[in-house]
Amino acid sequence: MLPEERFNALVEEFAASPGVSIPGEPGRRGFGSSALKVNGSIFAMISGGKLVLKLPHARVAALIGTGAGTPFDAGKGRPMKEWLTVTADDKESWLALAREALDFVGSAHR
């Protein structure tokens, strides 16, 4: 399955979740318009054909340490601390990590 197809499966999975905005909704343009958002903040997106998620810094470091991801650089020359490019290439990993990202970004305790 192509990354875009797997991302579309995530969109379908989270479409009915409270506070979640999906790509393609009316009025969404520019940066983040093709991302999954919760309460207006991005928690998952495709960049360069890879899934990118927002997670706690310690979790990002742990996943990089296990080889499940790499640092995400938004083209500014340095990695973003709370963003992970997922290297795991299976549907279950994508779904589990995307749920973590939704919970993290949607949490009022960040």
C-alpha positions as CSV (number, residue, x, y, z in Angstrom):
1,M,0.0,0.0,0.0
2,L,1.3,3.4,-0.9
3,P,1.9,6.0,1.9
4,E,-0.8,8.2,0.5
5,E,-3.3,5.3,0.6
6,R,-2.3,4.4,4.1
7,F,-2.7,8.1,5.2
8,N,-6.1,8.1,3.6
9,A,-7.0,5.1,5.8
10,L,-5.9,7.2,8.8
11,V,-8.1,10.0,7.6
12,E,-11.1,7.6,7.4
13,E,-10.2,6.2,10.9
14,F,-10.2,9.6,12.6
15,A,-12.8,11.5,10.6
16,A,-15.5,11.0,13.2
17,S,-13.3,11.7,16.2
18,P,-14.3,14.8,18.2
19,G,-12.4,18.0,17.2
20,V,-10.7,16.3,14.2
21,S,-10.5,18.2,10.9
22,I,-9.7,16.1,7.8
23,P,-8.0,17.2,4.6
24,G,-10.3,18.5,1.9
25,E,-12.7,20.2,4.3
26,P,-14.1,23.5,2.9
27,G,-12.1,26.6,3.7
28,R,-8.8,24.8,4.3
29,R,-6.0,26.1,2.2
30,G,-2.2,26.6,2.5
31,F,0.1,24.9,5.0
32,G,-1.7,22.1,6.9
33,S,-4.6,21.9,4.5
34,S,-3.7,18.3,3.7
35,A,-3.0,17.3,7.3
36,L,-5.1,15.8,10.1
37,K,-5.8,18.3,12.8
38,V,-7.4,18.2,16.2
39,N,-8.8,21.4,17.6
40,G,-7.0,23.3,14.9
41,S,-3.5,21.8,15.5
42,I,-1.8,19.4,13.2
43,F,-1.2,15.9,14.6
44,A,-0.5,13.9,11.4
45,M,0.6,14.7,7.9
46,I,2.4,13.3,4.9
47,S,5.6,14.9,3.9
48,G,7.9,13.6,1.2
49,G,5.9,10.4,1.0
50,K,6.4,9.7,4.7
51,L,4.0,9.9,7.7
52,V,5.0,12.7,10.1
53,L,3.5,12.9,13.6
54,K,3.6,15.3,16.5
55,L,4.5,13.5,19.8
56,P,6.1,14.4,23.1
57,H,9.8,15.0,22.7
58,A,10.8,12.1,24.9
59,R,8.6,9.7,22.9
60,V,10.1,11.0,19.6
61,A,13.6,10.4,21.0
62,A,12.6,6.9,22.1
63,L,11.1,6.0,18.7
64,I,14.2,7.3,16.9
65,G,16.3,5.2,19.3
66,T,14.4,2.0,18.3
67,G,14.6,2.8,14.6
68,A,10.8,3.3,14.3
69,G,11.4,6.9,13.1
70,T,13.8,9.7,12.2
71,P,13.8,13.3,13.1
72,F,11.6,15.6,11.1
73,D,13.2,18.7,9.5
74,A,10.7,21.1,8.0
75,G,13.4,22.4,5.7
76,K,14.9,24.8,8.2
77,G,18.1,22.9,8.7
78,R,17.4,21.5,12.2
79,P,15.0,18.8,13.4
80,M,11.8,19.7,15.2
81,K,11.8,18.3,18.7
82,E,8.2,17.1,18.8
83,W,7.9,15.8,15.3
84,L,8.8,12.3,14.0
85,T,9.1,11.0,10.5
86,V,7.8,7.4,10.8
87,T,10.0,4.7,9.2
88,A,7.8,1.8,10.3
89,D,6.0,0.7,7.2
90,D,3.0,-1.2,8.5
91,K,-0.6,-0.2,8.9
92,E,-0.7,-1.2,12.6
93,S,2.3,1.0,13.6
94,W,0.9,3.9,11.7
95,L,-2.5,3.6,13.4
96,A,-1.1,3.2,16.9
97,L,1.4,6.1,16.5
98,A,-1.3,8.3,15.0
99,R,-3.6,7.6,17.9
100,E,-0.8,8.6,20.3
101,A,-0.3,11.8,18.3
102,L,-4.0,12.6,18.4
103,D,-4.1,12.1,22.1
104,F,-1.0,14.2,22.6
105,V,-2.1,17.1,20.5
106,G,-5.7,16.9,21.6
107,S,-4.7,16.9,25.3
108,A,-5.2,20.1,27.3
109,H,-2.2,19.2,29.4
110,R,0.6,19.8,26.8
